[in-house]
Amino acid sequence: MRFSFSGTAAVLALSCVGWALPTIASAGQYSIVIGETETSVTGAPQKTMTLNGQSPGPTLRLKEGEMAEIAVTNTLKEDSSIHWHGLILPYQQDGVPGFSFQGIKPGETVTYRFPVVQSGTYWYHSHSGLQEQAGMLAPIVIEPKDPDPIKADREAVVMLSDFHPDAPNDILANLKKDSGYYNTAARRTAGTLIDDAGKNGLAATVQDRLEWGAMRMAPSDISDISGYTFLINGQPPGQPWRSLFKPGETVRLRFINGAAMTYFDVRIPGLKLTVVAADGNPVKPVAVDEFRMAVGETYDVLVTPTEDQPYTIFAEPLDRSGYARGTLTPRDGEDGPVPPVRPRPLLTMTDMGMDHGSMDHGSGEMPGMDHSAMGHDMKDMAGMDHSAMGHDMKDMAGMDHSAMGHDMKGMAGMDHSAMGHDMKGMAGMDHSAMGHDMKDMAGMDHSAMGHDMKDMAGMDHSAMQQPSSPPPAAPGTVSADFKASSGLVPSAANGGRMLQYADLLPLTPRPQTAPDRAMTFRLGGNMERYFWTIDGEKFSTAAPIRMTQGERIRVTLVNETMMNHPIHLHGMWFQVVRSDGQDGPLKHVLNVPPGQSVTLDILADALGQWPFHCHFMYHMATGMMRRVIVDPPASSGQPATPDPVAFPGDHNSHSQHSGGSHG
């Protein structure tokens, strides 16, 4: 059966009802029309990009084992594309301009054909420019060829997204002019100083302000962009999306985070949530009260409402700047109560990569803080001035730094006098082996170290070379979970249980075998110029990462920034590495918390060229992406995957990236 939807009729219908709900398509063959219309999500008309006249577009219903054939017609005045997020398919069908094809030209129809080799919850979206933020996204549901191990009486797709009154290109231009353009609401005031002093004491509060002030930022600077309206299936909180149930039924909710820049903490007050799949792959059921979704992730959740009443699906962004809202209801037209938005969390020095509590420079526990590898030549740094360091160093008499491994020869004349430290009682302090080769540092002046910390502006995180080995995770944990000292540790409302990555165990055993080799990638950026990097390079200048088909590669991702980064690999799976040796789940998106290192295995089983990038749209659009090329084994006799060929306006043309393609 062929699914078709008249683009003109769809646009006319949409103009009457606002953003439409996802509709269900039939399996097999499809026709999708990329278009544009006006919507009024926030009350003011704004251009929105659509798929078959809708945003989100129609839910594609596929079946494992079939051959999908999807004809996509572009009616825009600009190039476009469709990427099948999380699907395992030939790279030529992945839908990324500059990797697999040239994109879909205005007026052109391109037909994607690929075998469906998996089941679960996924999604599709544009991979051109900033079109996804403008509304071009939609769900995919793939039915398994065998009986589904996840049993439910009914199901619904819950697609989360973020909508901004500013056009996507304007947002990026504003961030380029001032990285703090959208963060004025996050600034702390005299009133919050008094409140914090009442909670934490005046001395600790002042010390905290001094440390953050030295970096010219606030601990509430969690998100790059504020001013979003948060949507469920295209519906704003004032016009909530609804789904019906009968009391006692088990409902499968397929959650998809299709936002451009927003993590969500999701709960349904009054209901226990049983997580049964992550990124399309079944996991052993985990009962929780709340779960966090990184951008691009999907989770399948079972709920069994027993009361004859509506329940609110409540999704808060990390910065608590609003909420998305939907309703499970026994009767149409009824909505549940809306809980209050919780206070905005605050970043800690751990999130800035400054966790002094684990100060073993050799162990890698301090991502962001190994000054010995910052690319600074610290010899002969006469005039060293620690004036803004703000440490309280009372009673450090006899402090022995011998285990820290610093070689601080020649530091005669080093002036600590302006550090803001109270250095009483430091007699006998022994720096003899602190691990830094600091020869001839007489009078070292930190101003020569190249830190311009105005709004972190000019702070080029990409140059902060970190230890190559992250610390081992605690037993039964995974490194992708937040450290306990992070200000962003997920915490469920009312003391309930919050899902952690460590809770996810695959339903089907997937042995965590030894890797063939290891690689480390450092996530960085420059806030003043607003660009983001992998290993200090933007995509436009970076060489491809080459792998060989069949390899298992252990990858360490070191986050040298104060931001979360949802890292996504096309065409292949990550396997989360667990410290206890148990099987880790397969994921296609994994969050890398600020100031932390995350370990995962890449199963390099798909030949071709694949994007590897941050799924924050504006991070990827400004450089946080690499090209992964998987070659056949030399013994196979097959030719190597050809080097990339640049297409006009594609990912190789990064001058287009206000922007160029994203994902």
Steps between C-alpha positions, in 0.01 A plus 500: 500500500630847417467783749432838341386834637418797282739779596257780406206350687720437802620860513144632477388272782799589715437872471168447678612283789861600577767233521342167415541177694709218351286270285560134432626390159484151358803275458690447178501796260465867588484843346624792708476862391731756659322833519442816696203672659414752770417393854427690819642289782566806716212710368697678229520360145833345408628294210526132578652226288278195464492138392175425317363826632562413864749574771585251635452302182313171464613202705660250263393145589756251371545129564824319567597288200328707233656725236404863556453728200447866584462766229583847634406811301647839586266795437721750684711763326813354659670161514372252756546140616360231730714300744364183663625548855618178666432274202761247391516524121743541208681831535381613155145505646586682826389834359787733592615747233874475441517148640257293298353732238472862387170571671156546347482801270192725481231325297689168504377160622750254650399144588667332796511118495636292786435173684346533846726294728384607846193590704413767754450875533703737279445824310582686181598860439668735259879494494531824301566843643296567813178358355437257783461790747251653256269198536628226270489193725275196551480159674581153368349186655636164383308185590712189573476204264462266800249544783575822684651430844345826621130445569247783519128556444555819304781737411572861414795697367613793716733722300663783694637807324591865555357794303656848498349828381834590337581335168778238528750699292431806716563295816838390370591853392410628847715234667788590272469866603468418871503147638302626800234666284222273627621457857418831668240330719768277649697781669517505879395806701551654843180327603636158412822588684300554819303179445816298437673649804206394713531142373876457473655769719642834393862390465419201280260708290752778443768244415265337249421836339870583472576171325214540252579869460853414395344313210250779425208259498229375733436146624149535358635523144376153408360555151624696200150615408197611699158614380383163369144373505511127571270272303359148513403377155501860381261623769594776748420473873192719465349259244625166631516187288273226635492121475215279622519195726266273694578453870703183553649498149876496448605780267829504311630854460769542235693810611723679246709807578494684168605834650781705352662607829296368795541214745177400676429349841179302445244377754130420528394592856298218654638228271800270519698486175649172382778561247509211252709632208775755441583634152280228350666207678309302766648515850418313817200681652594776745234663720570871556314819583684721253757487220724745319516514120800635314433652159447222245430222750188283504351305791205261504307511827207293632239652733186346646257768617243340728300807600223653290676835476732693268877488554746769390806413295742764629838573338723770648811634324824483695501876560138488626403781263158352428348160426337280240166350595273224375217297648406134537127513551203261517283765332583743224518863604621436855842600630687412817651744751826673408775469763713804581827542312794417724782747575775537245799279592842662539824384346787413731875513453478132405294601196774749414760223512635631830428220742779567748380211710651251257827676433709216365629649178631170380173314539294711263236575762517871433393553140557863426762549772829343392693822449809303409334406173328826420744580227671760720879513511543574868876543508641841585154639582636780715249697697249224576195666656221289649294803589157374391525145628311572818602191700480508877828336592497545878667241715688336216810468717699198407288435193682234302446512126749223445243269345383763254807463286569867423863584424510862610873567476607855467182657638695739721324830516157358417256757636185362661425830667214602273329163478219597729623206712535523874823304518550499876674197635641379170847459645656180382272464200685259271430528128795282415334244275167642387527362148543828312832571334510860611870577465610859507153625594636782712221747559265317265217719369180309416407773258747339262312172502261612232179485706259774400212408726263782418171313463728207432536707184817419321543191714590248233396177663642309207856576606460366853664163442381257763625173647453220249351254750181579691464368853331162535132523580381374835375139510170461320514844340566652160713806439218677314304547823551833675752524785339538841662844535347631176226758528314321221460160668151380402271506802140381486221711643380419851794272572413243235733291286670656199620285211879475461694356206627236745141373533488402132578134434426345158211256489702277265856428623765703320841399639733786586805363320853638494561778247744471209637849562425825680444861395449821697306806382484833681188712482578871514406841371545874508217689668590849378494399136235233563643198327539144626768245422619141524872474580532875455382499138179601334352262246607719209870441572505156664630186332266197491515237774578166335386164634509148361186293461471249782700698753379562851643837603498626857436873485557748781314828462653773718269797550716807558202737505233602749221371274338160453563354155261236355737309273345313206652252256323419173471148364654311794443439868679612811515240775508665841800370699413395854751488784365170633549311173127447443359544152447864413204611287529602136439872443524740208511812723691529826526805723848616602457706819696824548852454634486119476641217293273233352601156372316306230572242234431561131406190304646593160293263290367733227708595196484857380511859621311592814446823698613496864379814675340686785122502456464849643414664169701817545803312632505271198430786263808685626745214487446217752491220245740257336483268202547131586611284207472123540719307256484128417777284651815485288458123479161536333644620171233771483602856415520752782207736552566797269603830650215749541393704201389856572158601376386863479351611831574172675675423828839565338401858422498626854477858389135407444460419863287777618407262409628206330359156549433381850354209682 
